[in-house]
Amino acid sequence: MKNEKPVVVLTRRWPESVEAELAERYTLIRNETDKAFTADDLADALTQADAVCPTVTDGLTADVFAAAAQRGIRAKMLANFGVGYNHIDLASAQAYGMSITNTPGVLTAATAEIAMTLLLMCARRAGEGERLVRNGDWLGWHPTHMLSTQVTGKTLGIVGMGRIGTALARQAHHGFGMRIIYSGRAPLAESIAVELGAEFLPLNELLATADFVSLHYPATAETRNLIDAQALATMRSEAILINTARGDVVVESDLIQALKNSVIAGAGLDVYTHEPSVPAELQGLEQVVLLPHMGSGTRETRQAMGRCAMANLQAYFANQPLPNAIG
């Protein structure tokens, strides 16, 4: 029927206000349990809906698309809830004629805040101190207790100076007087570089110079395993690594060994190679701060992400240019 609403599947629950708006416009199929879809669930969704809205937890692999194709793919739109899309096999999706979008821009500030949170927690040993108090092991103040690293005036190396990296640089430079060095595909616009006093360096030189190294590259074939044993050995022994990008930018086993052997002083991680699995060895290291992939997890940001994805859906069903097309 021409008047039937398009069918849209959400693979995870979205903020209630955004779901309500979607339900007014479309026949909305929610994931009521809010548990990650299995490969079979994803294949089913591709056969049931006109558009599927996946998240980072959804492995839309070539095998998933092939399984869906055997049943008859209906979906022609993937409106990803998030910026990163390395969980989607783009070649397969495009081979089946699908349009793909993401939600850039709206999560910049929130993710930069988490990077700064991790940096401060690692430098000031906040995770260790909080555990000490909660465990009832704090014996009181004394002059040499829980000495840590001051952040103000130190050097921050940003690997990947896109929206989030630049936002973090602003927080660090204007808020803590940090010197900013960075590496990336191209130098910043001169006006931004002057504002931040930022210096463009090759990656190896950045790693050898920075007190803190914060990763902001997307997950691509080129960035996979970018920070390996060799890169970690290039860093200063007092340096701290921050990762809010994607887990597979870092070789997790190499990082564990570097931390255990004091090659670097610490790490703050919001992402992991095999989420939600976090290696027990990482969990056992006191000099590591571990967060559960919560970089964009503010109410304001998740609502904005949902409305960004909804704008992509609206454009698609109106046969208009997609605001955030991928590929």
Beta strands, then each sheet from edge to edge (+ up, - down):
strand 1: 7-10
strand 2: 27-29
strand 3: 51-53
strand 4: 77-79
strand 5: 99-101
strand 6: 155-159
strand 7: 179-183
strand 8: 199-200
strand 9: 212-215
strand 10: 240-243
strand 11: 266-269
strand 12: 288-290
sheet 1: 2+ 1+ 3+ 4+ 5+
sheet 2: 8+ 7+ 6+ 9+ 10+ 11+ 12+
end
